[in-house]
Amino acid sequence: MYLNNHSYYSLRYGTISEVELLAMAKEQGCERFALTDINNTSACLNFIRRAPEFGITPVVGIDFRNSAKQLYVCLAKNNEGFLELNSFLSKHLHDGSDFPDVAPSFAHGIVIYPYERLLELDKYYFGEQEYIGVGIRDINKLRFSKLSKYREKLVFLHTISFRNKRDFNTHRLLRAIDTNMLLSKLPKSQQGNLDDKMVPLTTIEQVFAEHPHILNNTGQVLGSCGIHFDFSKERQNQNLKTVFGNSSEDCETLINLCEAALPKRYEVVGETIRKRLHKELSLIRKQGFVSFFLINWKIVEYAKSQGYYHVGRGSGANSIVAYLLGITDVDPIELDLYFERFMNLYRSSPPDFDIDFSTWDREDVTRFIFEEFGNQGQAALLGAYVTFKHSGAVRELGKVFGLPKHEIDRLSDGRFNPNALDDIAKLVLRYASYLRGRPNYLSIHAAGILISDSPIHYFSATHLPPKGFPTVQFDMHTAEDVGLYKFDILGQRGLGKIKDALAIVEQNYPNVTLPDIHNAKPLFKDPNINAMIERAECIGCFYVESPAMRMLLKKLGVNNYLALVAASSIIRPGVAKSGMMREYILRHKNAGRRKQAHPVMWDIMPDTYGVMVYQEDVIKVAHYFAGLDLGEADVLRRGMSGKYRSREEFQAVKAKFISNCRERGETDEVIFEVWRQIESFAGYAFAKGHSASYAVESYQSMFLKCYYPMEYMVATINNGGGFYRVETYIHEARKHGARIHPPCINRSAIETIIKGKDIFLGFQHLQGLEKRTMIAIVEVRVNGKFHSLEDFIERVPLGIEQLDILIRIDTFKCLGKEKRSLLWQAHYAYNNMTVHREQQPLFKVQHRHFTLPKFTVTDLENAFDQMELLKFTLCDPFLLLEKPPTNKLLSMNLASHLDKEVMIYGYLVTAKNTSTHKGDAMYFGTFLDQAGEWIDTVHFPPVAKSYPFRGKGIYRITGKVVSEFGFLSIEVAKQERMAYIPDPRYNSRMDSLPMTS
């Protein structure tokens, strides 16, 4: 009987989850029940999936509204009708237009007009699929209306949006948030009705006792609607089925591509390679994933044709087919990658391919995908839900209640005394707790693209975010449930660095022939690169430059590719959290320690000393240690993170894991310790092939850092850096012999450039300098360098504030004049200028020339200008201390002070905050000493509380030198940020000086 029912995916309107609606329907004894969210189909697929659990046949549709004004409710009679409704909704969501007053004629969709709405429209003609919706409030009016004669068109239409008064209050708050209004100002037209609750069927029957035909019509309408999607484990893959027209041609193409690539990838194609390839191709064909591999191949081939660099990773990197197709550069034979991690007969989903491109190239690759595979409406970005978090909900509610900002801040940050709160503040906190976790608005998955065999609107409506590509209204879990598997296309700065560095090297060394960086195997054997890794001199290099990774490389003594593959996964938070990172290091360094490994675990994972390091280790342990089949093992792996963990199949597999181990004679102590390790790290660990892909990119970047460090640092700076700030990479370039110059008016570009050993910082680093100013300088300079300040002023239209920035950072130094004279000259010129600066003068303006006294600008003044305009200084920061360091202890001397207390000066680079297992805050600090070398510090909770970090600058650190696995750090007992000298630009009196002509 219920035709119009809203879940909380009627965003910022509804208050009930789709599953709660099903439970309510079951309680009323419904056999069929409709979900009709407002201008949204996010919940439909999950509603259809879950409905059988409640003994309900699902019906889906859409409540079409302009703002909050209801126009008509539409129901899909079948899957084709759902496609029609989604297409209609999507058209208007894409172009932002209002829905028409009268719905189109749907071939497979039912349209129900609310009674009051029909009176407004004065509509008295109804097509075959059109109906008149009569509510409880309308029944007494009906007998006096012309509409009463359309007996066969009358149906019961009642909206369900709430369960109770609290839901209604929540709804009103959501409407105020959505309309950006104070709750007290929210008009009735923007709200639902308190009566929009589930009315018992017995009450409905009583109200319509004199109009049984209305309820009969309603039942017939519901009975004519149905929809089916396959959510079973045996469901078909819904991705695009063929790339070259038919399955046979696809299979033949895949085989031919692999055969052609074998001699390019392997010097000797032995039996092991042949067997692995045959096994993979057979299973890929049997599982129906041929097109999945070919689509990824086409994406990568397009990227290569455009000169774009990529990295293929994910579980698909365990595949020799992916290696031969060039999707990845990881050799699964060399690494003995576990085939069953990415594909097995029990796994219904295809392997994961995360394909990284540089941020700049990614947009064009996405465009290619939509043009190549989406011309029939078969491609869309994957959606994601942004849910209400406590802090955000408090801020939104605080605004609609009209609280002042300082009160909202206090409530949001939790800085309040609960006993001192007034009633409004208590309401804000109470309703914030109701909103927490509910969907707030639709967003975009970070990387996922869907390419379906059917039009994408067969599954969902789409909206059009700023990226400009259609985006489905459901998330990745729902997509997988229905058999749609995403293609992950990501942006990554590291690839931009590699691509740009190679181009810069070719410019700076035109006679050098660079190796093919995609062939990484020779790099793995390069002794210079491996020695650099062992010393952890990897600043700027992908994934290996952070303090934590630098520490791990030294502790493990990593000096080869395979060891780096392991390190790339060990560093992940899950392995560290489980305590197994430390255990791995202990077993790596001490053969005697390896005897503590469980025999079965040792047999499963001998390469990692019986320690779970990679994602596939979960599958191995579940399969060999607990006796689960490969499908159950994969359910266990997937269930270790996110939404999937609460699913019934995961809980069933967990129970079987425990019972199987008990049957095999394992003690509960061992079982639950193994389970603890699985649970704590599986959702955060990498697949081995994924780690190997990262290690390949690390080697590519380390090759450039090793042999062309200055050029590589320039590329790093131009691509937004990495883990550290720009000044750290400038420091690193200087350590390798670079001469660093501030931006130069005649040599610099928008980005940083290098000529020989001279690095000229780009205009983009100047705080406050507008993009249009940078572009104007570079474009005008094409016609010739600037010869004087007057020449610059005449040729480049800009305001005095912009010119002031350029002069103070010394961009005009190449003209041979110090900047104080130039400032006098610039301000005089602008004070006497009558031409509007946004237009070029028609005639050359003659300037009077003055003789100025000789000014002196100190290096300290330059340093403070640089700190203001670049946010860092190009000089040694230790020269800026008010009181020079009282000692010269350096990082290189710490080994001779092991277990002793020292005092050392360090320039803060970064500080990582973390917490102990008790939740107390602590820090790991990274500093540069007076010689520019690294100091690593540990700040345990008492010290972290008593001596907190107070921003950038130089700290005097007192603490004990400790060593763990050969890695030296200081356990800090006390630290103090040292004062800089007073800013000399404002510290001395600068009288105005007379000018003489």
Order of alpha helices (4+ residues) and beta strands (2+ residues): beta-alpha-beta-alpha-beta-beta-alpha-beta-alpha-beta-alpha-beta-beta-alpha-alpha-alpha-alpha-alpha-alpha-beta-alpha-alpha-alpha-beta-alpha-beta-alpha-alpha-alpha-beta-beta-beta-alpha-beta-alpha-alpha-alpha-alpha-alpha-alpha-alpha-alpha-alpha-alpha-alpha-alpha-alpha-alpha-alpha-beta-beta-beta-alpha-alpha-alpha-alpha-alpha-beta-beta-beta-alpha-beta-beta-alpha
